[in-house]
Amino acid sequence: MCFTHLDPATRHSLGEQQAASEAAGRLAQVAERLALLSPAEREAVMREEPVCWAWPSTAPTFEEATPGFTEATRRRVEETEQGRAVSVLEHWHGGRCAICGARHAVLVEDHDHVTGLVRGYLCRSCNTREGLDRAPLSAFARYREQHPASILGLTVRYVDPYTGEEAQPLPARPARPTAEERANNPLHAVYRKRAADRAAAASTTTRSAP
């Protein structure tokens, strides 16, 4: 029977069943993801910390990070500091999202838009949520404070995948003028005089009104 033609009680009951089924599905997904994490990673999730905080804090050597490279490829990558740092960062992640620990997910390179530097690798879900979540004590806020690149002491500049250009730091915001600087600014004197003239005119108009 068409859902639209059901009586309100039946529609409500079916709606509750669907909501419960969707909630159970989400819980099953969370349980499945947690089962793949190490005990230390699960503890980090429970403390609302990014799982990368539970990973070893020592960066692998370049040789350890490139076991499958041929000597020619290793020499070519090793020629630049950027290439060495990227290889070490990728190896340290081991295909895992730095925030939720998801394995075998499509990872994207997350970077700080202010500094232009790479922070780590995130699954698409965490990468989207990181840009929206501004709660001060969430796993995303803590990730921004101490991300994989900072844990390993690496500096990796983000490269735009479409243009191939390196991201540059945003220009620093100019400092706000001090009270003394504002007081000595000739424009402020003009604004104060105009305000005083308007106040005087309004006072005159009020007194002359019948």
TIFI-74896 format. One record per residue: residue in three letters; x, y, z of N, C-alpha, C, CB in turn. Coordinates in pm, whole numbers, padded with zeros to 5 digits, always signed. Glycine has a CB too. Layout:
// residues N
ALAXYZXYZXYZXYZ
...
//
This chain:
// residues 210
MET+00085-00119+00000+00000+00000+00000+00089+00125+00000-00097+00000+00124
CYS+00042+00230-00068+00118+00355-00077+00131+00418+00062+00048+00455-00175
PHE+00253+00463+00094+00279+00522+00225+00189+00643+00252+00427+00563+00236
THR+00161+00719+00146+00081+00841+00162-00060+00810+00210+00073+00917+00030
HIS-00115+00692+00172-00253+00661+00206-00266+00583+00336-00316+00582+00095
LEU-00156+00560+00406-00164+00493+00535-00218+00588+00640-00026+00438+00578
ASP-00276+00534+00744-00327+00619+00851-00209+00675+00930-00424+00539+00945
PRO-00225+00789+00999-00114+00855+01069-00039+00764+01166-00167+00974+01145
ALA-00112+00678+01240-00047+00591+01337+00049+00494+01269-00151+00514+01418
THR+00004+00439+01155+00090+00344+01082+00212+00415+01024+00010+00274+00970
ARG+00191+00536+00968+00304+00611+00912+00405+00642+01020+00255+00741+00846
HIS+00356+00680+01139+00445+00711+01250+00525+00588+01292+00364+00765+01370
SER+00456+00474+01298+00522+00349+01338+00630+00310+01237+00419+00235+01352
LEU+00598+00321+01109+00696+00287+01005+00815+00384+01008+00630+00288+00866
GLY+00785+00511+01037+00893+00610+01047+00988+00578+01160+00835+00749+01065
GLU+00932+00537+01274+01017+00500+01388+01102+00376+01356+00930+00473+01513
GLN+01041+00280+01287+01116+00160+01250+01232+00194+01156+01022+00058+01183
GLN+01207+00283+01061+01312+00322+00967+01424+00395+01039+01255+00410+00855
ALA+01388+00487+01131+01488+00562+01207+01573+00468+01292+01421+00668+01295
ALA+01506+00370+01355+01580+00274+01438+01673+00189+01352+01483+00183+01515
SER+01627+00152+01232+01711+00072+01143+01833+00152+01098+01630+00026+01021
GLU+01814+00281+01066+01926+00365+01023+02025+00386+01137+01875+00500+00972
ALA+01973+00406+01259+02061+00424+01375+02142+00297+01401+01979+00461+01500
ALA+02076+00182+01388+02147+00055+01409+02255+00037+01303+02048-00063+01405
GLY+02226+00079+01181+02326+00069+01075+02447+00156+01102+02264+00107+00942
ARG+02422+00279+01153+02534+00369+01185+02617+00313+01299+02482+00509+01223
LEU+02550+00257+01400+02623+00196+01512+02708+00078+01466+02526+00151+01621
ALA+02653+00000+01373+02727-00114+01321+02852-00068+01246+02638-00199+01229
GLN+02838+00043+01173+02954+00097+01101+03061+00146+01198+02910+00211+01009
VAL+03018+00213+01305+03113+00262+01406+03184+00144+01473+03042+00348+01512
ALA+03104+00042+01510+03162-00076+01575+03262-00146+01483+03052-00174+01617
GLU+03228-00153+01354+03319-00217+01257+03449-00138+01245+03251-00229+01119
ARG+03437-00005+01243+03558+00078+01232+03643+00067+01357+03520+00224+01207
LEU+03578+00068+01475+03654+00058+01600+03725-00077+01612+03561+00078+01719
ALA+03662-00181+01557+03722-00314+01566+03853-00322+01490+03626-00419+01514
LEU+03870-00234+01389+03993-00235+01310+04105-00154+01374+03964-00181+01172
LEU+04072-00077+01478+04172+00007+01542+04250-00072+01646+04107+00130+01607
SER+04370-00027+01674+04449-00087+01782+04392-00041+01915+04600-00050+01769
PRO+04424-00108+02025+04376-00062+02157+04412+00082+02186+04432-00151+02266
ALA+04534+00123+02153+04575+00261+02178+04493+00359+02095+04723+00279+02148
GLU+04462+00320+01969+04380+00407+01884+04238+00417+01937+04379+00354+01739
ARG+04183+00304+01986+04047+00308+02042+04042+00398+02165+04000+00165+02080
GLU+04145+00394+02248+04150+00481+02365+04154+00628+02322+04273+00448+02452
ALA+04227+00658+02215+04232+00795+02165+04095+00841+02119+04334+00806+02049
VAL+04021+00753+02049+03886+00787+02005+03795+00816+02124+03826+00673+01919
MET+03805+00734+02228+03722+00754+02347+03755+00886+02417+03741+00638+02443
ARG+03880+00931+02406+03920+01059+02467+03896+01177+02373+04068+01055+02509
GLU+03833+01151+02258+03810+01252+02155+03942+01314+02109+03716+01361+02207
GLU+04039+01228+02084+04168+01270+02031+04184+01210+01891+04284+01226+02125
PRO+04259+01276+01804+04287+01213+01674+04369+01087+01695+04360+01311+01578
VAL+04340+00981+01620+04409+00855+01644+04558+00864+01616+04347+00745+01558
CYS+04601+00962+01537+04744+00974+01508+04825+01005+01634+04768+01082+01402
TRP+04757+01053+01740+04828+01077+01866+04872+00945+01929+04739+01155+01964
ALA+04811+00835+01888+04846+00704+01943+04954+00635+01860+04722+00615+01952
TRP+04993+00695+01748+05095+00636+01662+05234+00670+01714+05078+00685+01518
PRO+05336+00595+01673+05474+00626+01717+05511+00770+01681+05575+00527+01654
SER+05575+00838+01774+05610+00979+01751+05743+00997+01681+05612+01054+01881
THR+05808+00886+01646+05937+00893+01578+05917+00870+01429+06035+00790+01636
ALA+05972+00959+01349+05957+00946+01204+06048+00835+01151+05989+01080+01134
PRO+05999+00755+01055+06085+00654+00994+06193+00721+00909+06002+00556+00907
THR+06301+00653+00886+06405+00707+00798+06353+00703+00654+06539+00627+00811
PHE+06421+00776+00568+06378+00777+00428+06389+00638+00368+06463+00876+00347
GLU+06491+00562+00404+06507+00426+00353+06394+00336+00401+06642+00368+00395
GLU+06354+00351+00529+06243+00272+00583+06111+00309+00516+06231+00292+00734
ALA+06098+00436+00477+05973+00484+00418+05960+00447+00271+05963+00633+00434
THR+06067+00402+00209+06062+00373+00065+06113+00233+00034+06145+00476-00013
PRO+06058+00130+00100+06111-00005+00080+06088-00059-00061+06048-00099+00179
GLY+05983-00012-00128+05953-00065-00261+06014+00015-00373+05806-00071-00280
PHE+06089+00120-00341+06147+00205-00444+06272+00139-00505+06182+00343-00386
THR+06289+00158-00634+06416+00120-00695+06520+00225-00657+06403+00107-00851
GLU+06645+00194-00674+06750+00290-00640+06736+00417-00720+06888+00229-00663
ALA+06699+00404-00848+06684+00522-00933+06571+00612-00884+06658+00480-01078
THR+06457+00548-00850+06343+00626-00799+06377+00690-00665+06218+00536-00785
ARG+06444+00614-00579+06480+00667-00449+06573+00789-00463+06547+00559-00364
ARG+06669+00781-00554+06760+00894-00573+06685+01015-00626+06874+00856-00670
ARG+06588+00992-00718+06514+01104-00776+06427+01172-00669+06425+01055-00892
VAL+06361+01092-00584+06276+01148-00478+06361+01216-00372+06190+01039-00414
GLU+06478+01157-00344+06563+01207-00237+06630+01338-00273+06668+01104-00202
GLU+06622+01375-00401+06689+01498-00444+06629+01621-00378+06682+01511-00595
THR+06503+01618-00342+06438+01734-00282+06393+01703-00140+06318+01778-00368
GLU+06403+01804-00056+06357+01787+00082+06208+01758+00086+06389+01913+00165
GLN+06133+01822-00006+05989+01800-00014+05959+01653-00044+05926+01891-00122
GLY+06031+01595-00140+06008+01456-00177+06037+01361-00062+06094+01419-00295
ARG+06145+01387+00012+06178+01301+00127+06070+01312+00234+06315+01337+00185
ALA+06026+01435+00262+05926+01456+00368+05793+01390+00333+05906+01605+00393
VAL+05750+01401+00208+05624+01340+00165+05631+01189+00178+05591+01380+00020
SER+05743+01130+00139+05759+00984+00148+05750+00937+00292+05892+00941+00087
VAL+05815+01010+00383+05813+00973+00525+05672+00989+00582+05913+01060+00605
LEU+05605+01099+00547+05470+01125+00599+05371+01019+00551+05422+01265+00557
GLU+05378+00983+00424+05287+00882+00369+05312+00746+00435+05304+00871+00217
HIS+05439+00710+00451+05472+00581+00512+05423+00576+00657+05623+00555+00506
TRP+05438+00685+00729+05397+00690+00870+05246+00672+00883+05440+00822+00936
HIS+05170+00729+00790+05024+00714+00793+04983+00570+00766+04959+00806+00689
GLY+05054+00502+00681+05020+00364+00650+04881+00347+00593+05033+00281+00772
GLY+04835+00443+00514+04702+00434+00454+04588+00460+00550+04684+00300+00394
ARG+04618+00521+00666+04515+00546+00767+04481+00695+00776+04561+00494+00905
CYS+04355+00724+00806+04314+00862+00831+04370+00906+00965+04157+00877+00828
ALA+04428+01026+00971+04492+01072+01094+04394+01103+01206+04575+01193+01065
ILE+04267+01123+01174+04169+01159+01278+04088+01038+01323+04075+01268+01227
CYS+04026+00967+01230+03939+00855+01269+04007+00720+01256+03813+00856+01186
GLY+04121+00715+01187+04193+00589+01173+04140+00497+01066+04192+00518+01302
ALA+04045+00545+00984+03987+00460+00880+04098+00405+00789+03884+00539+00796
ARG+04090+00278+00761+04187+00212+00675+04125+00185+00538+04238+00081+00738
HIS+04209+00180+00438+04166+00147+00302+04063+00248+00250+04108+00005+00298
ALA+04064+00369+00304+03975+00474+00255+04054+00562+00158+03916+00558+00373
VAL+03981+00639+00077+04048+00735-00010+04094+00851+00078+03952+00785-00127
LEU+04224+00873+00085+04279+00978+00169+04311+01101+00086+04404+00929+00243
VAL+04287+01217+00145+04320+01344+00080+04424+01417+00164+04193+01432+00059
GLU+04502+01498+00097+04608+01573+00165+04548+01698+00229+04722+01611+00066
ASP+04551+01702+00360+04496+01817+00433+04606+01919+00457+04432+01772+00568
HIS+04572+02047+00437+04674+02151+00462+04613+02271+00531+04740+02194+00330
ASP+04700+02348+00594+04661+02470+00664+04657+02583+00562+04760+02504+00781
HIS+04540+02644+00544+04525+02749+00443+04598+02877+00482+04377+02778+00421
VAL+04631+02894+00608+04704+03014+00652+04853+03001+00620+04684+03038+00803
THR+04911+02886+00653+05055+02866+00632+05087+02806+00496+05111+02778+00741
GLY+04989+02736+00435+05014+02668+00308+05088+02537+00325+05092+02758+00218
LEU+05098+02487+00450+05172+02365+00477+05078+02245+00498+05261+02384+00601
VAL+05124+02129+00454+05047+02005+00471+05046+01966+00618+05107+01891+00384
ARG+04930+01920+00667+04919+01874+00805+04918+01722+00812+04793+01930+00871
GLY+04852+01657+00718+04845+01511+00721+04747+01462+00616+04804+01461+00860
TYR+04711+01335+00628+04618+01273+00533+04491+01233+00607+04683+01149+00464
LEU+04376+01271+00548+04246+01244+00609+04154+01175+00510+04181+01375+00659
CYS+04060+01095+00564+03955+01041+00478+03865+01157+00436+03873+00929+00551
ARG+03787+01137+00332+03704+01247+00280+03606+01299+00385+03627+01201+00156
SER+03551+01208+00466+03455+01249+00568+03521+01341+00670+03396+01126+00639
CYS+03637+01301+00723+03706+01383+00824+03758+01512+00765+03821+01305+00886
ASN+03799+01508+00637+03849+01630+00574+03738+01734+00563+03906+01598+00435
THR+03616+01688+00531+03501+01780+00522+03464+01831+00660+03380+01710+00457
ARG+03457+01742+00758+03416+01782+00893+03520+01872+00959+03393+01658+00980
GLU+03648+01850+00928+03753+01933+00987+03735+02079+00947+03892+01884+00943
GLY+03687+02103+00824+03667+02239+00780+03546+02307+00842+03653+02242+00633
LEU+03455+02227+00899+03332+02281+00956+03332+02281+01108+03213+02204+00907
ASP+03403+02186+01169+03401+02170+01315+03490+02274+01382+03445+02028+01355
ARG+03431+02354+01467+03508+02456+01539+03491+02442+01691+03464+02596+01495
ALA+03445+02325+01738+03436+02299+01881+03577+02299+01940+03363+02162+01910
PRO+03599+02368+02052+03736+02386+02103+03806+02259+02150+03733+02481+02215
LEU+03731+02156+02193+03795+02037+02250+03767+01912+02167+03748+02016+02392
SER+03726+01928+02044+03696+01812+01960+03825+01750+01907+03603+01851+01844
ALA+03812+01630+01851+03929+01565+01790+03983+01649+01675+03892+01424+01740
PHE+03896+01725+01609+03940+01807+01496+04024+01925+01545+03819+01857+01415
ALA+03980+01988+01654+04058+02100+01710+04193+02051+01759+03981+02167+01826
ARG+04195+01935+01822+04321+01881+01872+04412+01840+01757+04295+01761+01964
TYR+04353+01791+01650+04432+01758+01530+04500+01883+01476+04341+01694+01421
ARG+04426+01994+01472+04487+02117+01421+04601+02164+01509+04381+02228+01410
GLU+04591+02139+01640+04697+02181+01733+04822+02094+01716+04647+02173+01878
GLN+04802+01964+01696+04916+01872+01685+04883+01769+01577+04946+01802+01823
HIS+04919+01800+01456+04889+01715+01342+05012+01630+01307+04845+01800+01219
PRO+04997+01534+01215+05109+01444+01183+05238+01514+01145+05069+01355+01073
ALA+05231+01617+01060+05354+01684+01018+05426+01747+01136+05323+01791+00913
SER+05349+01805+01230+05413+01867+01348+05467+01760+01443+05313+01958+01422
ILE+05398+01645+01454+05446+01537+01540+05582+01486+01492+05344+01420+01544
LEU+05597+01476+01360+05720+01423+01302+05824+01531+01273+05688+01348+01175
GLY+05787+01656+01292+05882+01765+01266+05910+01783+01117+06011+01738+01338
LEU+05807+01760+01033+05823+01772+00888+05763+01901+00836+05759+01652+00817
THR+05824+01955+00733+05770+02072+00665+05742+02034+00520+05869+02195+00673
VAL+05615+02027+00486+05574+01988+00351+05480+02095+00298+05506+01846+00350
ARG+05519+02163+00192+05432+02265+00135+05329+02200+00043+05516+02371+00058
TYR+05204+02243+00057+05095+02187-00022+05110+02228-00168+04958+02231+00033
VAL+05091+02133-00259+05098+02158-00402+04959+02137-00461+05203+02066-00472
ASP+04905+02241-00525+04772+02231-00586+04772+02122-00693+04729+02367-00647
PRO+04684+02020-00680+04685+01910-00776+04642+01950-00916+04597+01800-00728
TYR+04576+02065-00930+04528+02109-01061+04626+02202-01131+04394+02179-01046
THR+04686+02294-01054+04778+02390-01115+04924+02351-01099+04756+02526-01054
GLY+04951+02263-01001+05090+02225-00975+05168+02331-00901+05159+02195-01104
GLU+05100+02436-00855+05168+02545-00785+05168+02520-00634+05100+02680-00817
GLU+05275+02564-00568+05284+02550-00424+05199+02656-00354+05431+02560-00378
ALA+05128+02615-00250+05048+02710-00172+05140+02799-00091+04948+02635-00079
GLN+05113+02927-00092+05195+03022-00019+05121+03071+00106+05233+03142-00109
PRO+05195+03111+00210+05128+03161+00332+05045+03285+00301+05232+03194+00441
LEU+04934+03297+00370+04853+03418+00355+04924+03535+00419+04713+03399+00418
PRO+04911+03654+00361+04976+03771+00423+04922+03797+00562+04957+03897+00335
ALA+05010+03837+00650+04969+03863+00789+04872+03981+00794+05091+03890+00878
ARG+04773+03969+00881+04679+04080+00898+04748+04197+00966+04555+04035+00980
PRO+04719+04317+00919+04782+04433+00986+04736+04445+01130+04750+04563+00909
ALA+04829+04485+01216+04796+04500+01357+04695+04614+01377+04923+04526+01440
ARG+04604+04597+01472+04506+04701+01500+04576+04822+01561+04395+04648+01595
PRO+04538+04943+01521+04604+05063+01576+04579+05076+01726+04556+05189+01503
THR+04677+05130+01795+04663+05153+01938+04572+05272+01962+04801+05176+02004
ALA+04532+05291+02088+04446+05405+02123+04516+05537+02091+04406+05400+02273
GLU+04648+05543+02116+04722+05666+02088+04727+05693+01938+04865+05656+02144
GLU+04747+05585+01859+04751+05604+01713+04616+05650+01661+04792+05473+01644
ARG+04507+05594+01717+04374+05638+01674+04350+05784+01711+04265+05549+01735
ALA+04395+05823+01830+04375+05961+01875+04451+06061+01789+04418+05976+02021
ASN+04570+06019+01740+04652+06109+01658+04619+06103+01510+04798+06075+01678
ASN+04527+06014+01470+04491+06003+01330+04406+06124+01290+04415+05870+01303
PRO+04450+06204+01188+04374+06324+01150+04232+06292+01104+04447+06398+01040
LEU+04209+06175+01048+04074+06140+01004+03980+06128+01123+04075+06009+00925
HIS+04034+06076+01236+03950+06064+01355+03908+06202+01406+04024+05986+01464
ALA+03998+06300+01394+03963+06436+01435+03849+06490+01350+04086+06529+01426
VAL+03853+06461+01219+03746+06505+01129+03615+06439+01167+03781+06473+00983
TYR+03619+06307+01193+03497+06235+01230+03440+06289+01361+03525+06084+01244
ARG+03529+06319+01459+03481+06370+01587+03416+06507+01571+03597+06380+01688
LYS+03476+06592+01484+03418+06725+01461+03281+06714+01394+03513+06811+01373
ARG+03268+06623+01296+03138+06605+01229+03033+06556+01328+03151+06506+01111
ALA+03071+06463+01415+02978+06412+01514+02935+06523+01609+03040+06296+01592
ALA+03032+06609+01648+02999+06719+01739+02907+06819+01670+03128+06789+01787
ASP+02932+06846+01540+02846+06939+01466+02703+06885+01454+02903+06966+01326
ARG+02691+06754+01427+02557+06696+01416+02484+06702+01551+02565+06550+01367
ALA+02558+06675+01659+02495+06680+01791+02450+06822+01823+02593+06629+01899
ALA+02533+06922+01788+02496+07062+01814+02374+07102+01733+02613+07156+01783
ALA+02369+07059+01606+02256+07093+01520+02128+07029+01573+02281+07048+01375
ALA+02137+06904+01618+02019+06838+01673+01972+06907+01800+02049+06690+01701
SER+02067+06953+01883+02030+07022+02007+01961+07154+01976+02155+07046+02094
THR+02011+07227+01875+01950+07355+01835+01809+07334+01784+02034+07424+01729
THR+01792+07229+01702+01659+07199+01646+01559+07166+01757+01668+07082+01545
THR+01605+07093+01857+01517+07055+01968+01474+07176+02047+01587+06955+02059
ARG+01568+07270+02073+01533+07389+02153+01439+07481+02079+01659+07465+02191
SER+01452+07488+01942+01369+07582+01866+01231+07526+01833+01440+07620+01738
ALA+01210+07399+01860+01081+07338+01830+00975+07398+01923+01087+07182+01845
PRO+00848+07430+01871+00741+07488+01957+00693+07389+02062+00621+07533+01871
//
